[in-house]
Amino acid sequence: MKRTTTPIGDVTKNIIGKLSKNRCEKEKKILEAWRQAAGERYCEHTQPVSLRRKELVVNVESSGWLYDLTMRKQEISEKLKKRLKDDFGKVRFRIGQIEK
């Protein structure tokens, strides 16, 4: 049986490609879940920025929107839990930059 070797650069490229694809798919899933849970009104003034240790961090453009979202936090969290299942535990809002 003849063994062939694969150059390390090809192996690395393949692994990075798979990780990038998985990350992209996960980001799309999070953005869609956020859009459905928060609604279009809030999506214009917010942006999910990370999901680490089951905590979704969402940037909010002003203190007014932060207050409004905080009042709806329980409702939004329940909707996110249904969509993200075991990947989601809680949501944290913070004032931050929104990329449009």
N, C-alpha and C positions, 0 to 999 in steps of 0.2 A: 504494500500500500504506500503510495507516494504522498508525502505531506507537502503542502505549499504554505508559504508564509505571506502574510499581508503586511505591507509597510505600516509602521505606527501612525504615520500621517493620515492614512486612509481610515484606520480604526478610529482615530480621534475625530476625524471629520464626520464619520458615521454616527458616533455617540453624540457629538454636539448637535448634529442635525436632528436626531431623535429628541434630545432634551429641549431644543428650541421649539419643535413642533408640539410637544406636550405642554410646554409653558404657554404657547400661543393659544392652544385649545382651552387650557385652564383659564386664561385671562378672558377669553370670549365667554366662557361659561359664567364667570363671576360678573362680568359686565351685563350680560343678559339677565342674570338673576337679580342684580341690583336694579336694573331698569324696570323689571316686572314688580319687584317688591316696593320700590320707592315711587314709581310712577314718573311720567314725563315731566311733570311740573318741577319735581325735585332734581331730576337728572340734569337739567339745564344749569343747576347751581351747585352740583356736587361731582365728585369723581372718586371712585374706589382706587386706592393706591397700593394696598397690600393685603394679603391674607396669610398671616403667620400664626402658628399655634392656635388655629381655629378662630382667630380674631380678625374681622374685616375692618380695616381702617379706611375711613372715607373722608376726603378733604371737602370742606364746605366753604363757600366763598365769603360769607359774612356772619356776624353774630346773630342777626335776625333769622337767617336760614338755619343756623346751628340750634337756636332755641326751638324753632318749629319742628325740626327733625328729632330733637331730644324728646319732645312731647309725643311723637309718634314712634319712638324707638321700639317699644314692645311689639307693636303691630308689624313694623318692618322686620324685626328680628324673627318673628314667627313665619313670615313669608319667605325670608332667606333660608331658614332652617328647612322648610319644605323643599326648596329648590336645590340647595347645596348639601343637604343631608349631613353626613358625618364630617364633612370638611368645614362646617360652620359651627361656632359656639356663641359668639357675641359680636356686636358691632360697636365701633368707637368712632365718634365724629370729632373732627378737629378743624379749625380754621386753617386753610392752606390754599395753595395755588391750584386753579382749575385750568386744564389745557382744553381749549375749544377747537 
